Amino acid sequence: MKITPGKQKGLKAVSDARGVIAAAAMDQRGSLKSSIAKEKGIDKNAVTAQMLEEFKTAVSRVLTPHASAILLDPEYGFPAARARASNAGLLLAYENSGYDNTRPGRLPDLLDVWSVRRLVAAGADCIKILLYYTPFDPPAVNDIKHAWTERIGSECAAVDVPFFLELVGYQENGDEKGIDFARKKPEVVTRSMEEFSKPQYSVDILKVEVPVNMAFVAGSKACKGESAYSRKEAKEHFCQSAAAAKRPFIYLSAGVSNDVFIETLELAAESGVNFAGVLCGRATWKEGIPVYAKKGVKALEDWLNREGVKNINNVNACLQAAKPWFNFYGASSPATLDSALHSRVL
């Protein structure tokens, strides 16, 4: 699969000068509404669209001067998109928030009134899809997810826009924060990266979880008790999952604290894996939710300028270990990018 001019343009738009993706994520909808409601002590349905737009806009205005791009949603994110810094590219989410809980398998769905073509017309440099996925699901469930992803990949290819696939592992009726899933997580992540690197999905960037749960890495600051892997084993899991990827990949923060995400990225760097950056959301701004809920948007902006900027700069410092996305296409520097991209086949 050759990378086309449109996809090249979109990836450049969301990368920094080195070709590393240092993006902020603010496409949360249902989870953000629930978090604001909890901190305000109100019903979730009492959280208005205006509140969500106000929160997202504050995050975008303050943090995007320190990011290469921001990921937003077309439901509540356009005011935030307009407020972003001129240096920041725009990724737009295409999936509905959450998943179908009437059937097993966490089946996904798309936003009703949007298409890839419409998202690009609205300003998207890249398209992002979230997919809950585990190779341990029944084949009939995963066959639905494979076909669904193929359709989206084809739609992105037709419009010539980059396709970011966010993979989130899970286990049905299980504790995904517990040690049992921690032991399965390396295989879940590795096999998922291997599957969606296949050319039929037309994925350009894999947005993935790290292959370990830092709370169970022996000797880590996040580990408070029982461990599932030694530090050496954790680094091996990083390397094995990276080796399975045949597409550039970036790490998501998965809702952990800034301190835990920084420790995670330090371990990735120590492992020597060729990750191409991050799409980091809650690890940067989630502690601002109670500030907003109790004191309003001005207090949130003050907190973001003080703590949010510190958080995102902590993440950016760890990205010195990241590799440019175009390395996967055989280019060694921006100067050689065009010729390499149009001649190499993955």
Secondary structure, DSSP 8 states (H G I E B T S, - for coil): ----HHHHHHHHHTS-TTS-EEEEE----HHHHHHHHHHHTS-GGGS-HHHHHHHHHHHHHHHGGGSSEEEE-TTT-HHHHHHS-TT-EEEEE-B-SS-B-SSTT-B--B-TT--HHHHHHTT-SEEEEEEE--TTS-HHHHHHHHHHHHHHHHHHHHHT--EEEEEE---TTS-TTSHHHHHHHHHHHHHHHHHTTSGGG--SEEEE--SS-GGGBTT-TT--S--SB-HHHHHHHHHHHHHH-SS-EEEE-TT--HHHHHHHHHHHHHHT----EEEE-HHHHGGGHHHHHHH-HHHHHHHIIIIIHHHHHHHHHHGGG---GGGGGT-SSGGGHHHHHTT---
